[in-house]
Amino acid sequence: MPSQRQLAYKLLRDHGQDRTYSTARPIPSLQPSVPPRDKTSQQQATGILLDSKQKPHFYRRFYTRRALRILPAYCSLLILLLLLRTSSVAFVGLSFVYLANLTNFFGVACDYAPLWSVAVEEHFYILWPAVVRKVAMRRLALVSATIVVFVPLLRAVSFALGHWTRVD
């Protein structure tokens, strides 16, 4: 019987991709954008979370590993941005609490655009462990599918209404 992690990986990877060896070539538009053996960090995190769902110290283990992997490089970059005076103190302060993607709401320029995507990713990592821990496997699949469908629709409506901003 496959583990929860294997089931989650199958759910999140290229749906319906036939893994049998065949001479037929798959339709290019239906091929996954991520090669089958490469997982996104979100897929890896979901697998780790599913594997440790029943273990003690679920949140502490996950966030400690995450902090040890991300914080040294992230804090070093923020300090470097300040030392080189390439970013404002306000921007670095907001980035320190992972709000680089929301700087325009605070009237602060986004001085270093790559931190925008880091902030979005960290927002995912703040919320997703609680979802994985609290939601049953089938419902987790439903939540994931809803996100995959709903977010692009919400984005399209937002763009149609003229609610969009540029990072640069």
ChimeraX attribute file (.defattr): number of C-alpha atoms within 10 A of each C-alpha:
attribute: neighborCount
match mode: 1-to-1
recipient: residues
	/A:1	5
	/A:2	7
	/A:3	11
	/A:4	16
	/A:5	18
	/A:6	14
	/A:7	15
	/A:8	20
	/A:9	16
	/A:10	12
	/A:11	15
	/A:12	17
	/A:13	19
	/A:14	16
	/A:15	11
	/A:16	10
	/A:17	12
	/A:18	9
	/A:19	7
	/A:20	6
	/A:21	6
	/A:22	8
	/A:23	6
	/A:24	6
	/A:25	6
	/A:26	11
	/A:27	7
	/A:28	8
	/A:29	7
	/A:30	11
	/A:31	14
	/A:32	12
	/A:33	10
	/A:34	11
	/A:35	10
	/A:36	12
	/A:37	7
	/A:38	10
	/A:39	14
	/A:40	12
	/A:41	10
	/A:42	14
	/A:43	17
	/A:44	15
	/A:45	17
	/A:46	21
	/A:47	20
	/A:48	14
	/A:49	23
	/A:50	21
	/A:51	14
	/A:52	17
	/A:53	17
	/A:54	10
	/A:55	11
	/A:56	9
	/A:57	10
	/A:58	15
	/A:59	16
	/A:60	10
	/A:61	13
	/A:62	16
	/A:63	14
	/A:64	10
	/A:65	11
	/A:66	14
	/A:67	11
	/A:68	10
	/A:69	11
	/A:70	12
	/A:71	12
	/A:72	10
	/A:73	11
	/A:74	16
	/A:75	14
	/A:76	11
	/A:77	14
	/A:78	19
	/A:79	15
	/A:80	13
	/A:81	18
	/A:82	15
	/A:83	10
	/A:84	8
	/A:85	10
	/A:86	11
	/A:87	18
	/A:88	15
	/A:89	14
	/A:90	16
	/A:91	24
	/A:92	23
	/A:93	13
	/A:94	18
	/A:95	23
	/A:96	17
	/A:97	10
	/A:98	20
	/A:99	22
	/A:100	27
	/A:101	19
	/A:102	19
	/A:103	19
	/A:104	15
	/A:105	9
	/A:106	11
	/A:107	10
	/A:108	15
	/A:109	18
	/A:110	24
	/A:111	19
	/A:112	18
	/A:113	13
	/A:114	12
	/A:115	21
	/A:116	19
	/A:117	13
	/A:118	18
	/A:119	20
	/A:120	15
	/A:121	14
	/A:122	16
	/A:123	13
	/A:124	12
	/A:125	17
	/A:126	11
	/A:127	10
	/A:128	16
	/A:129	20
	/A:130	13
	/A:131	13
	/A:132	18
	/A:133	17
	/A:134	12
	/A:135	12
	/A:136	11
	/A:137	15
	/A:138	10
	/A:139	13
	/A:140	16
	/A:141	16
	/A:142	12
	/A:143	15
	/A:144	14
	/A:145	13
	/A:146	11
	/A:147	12
	/A:148	11
	/A:149	11
	/A:150	12
	/A:151	11
	/A:152	11
	/A:153	12
	/A:154	11
	/A:155	13
	/A:156	13
	/A:157	12
	/A:158	12
	/A:159	12
	/A:160	10
	/A:161	9
	/A:162	9
	/A:163	10
	/A:164	10
	/A:165	8
	/A:166	6
	/A:167	16
	/A:168	8
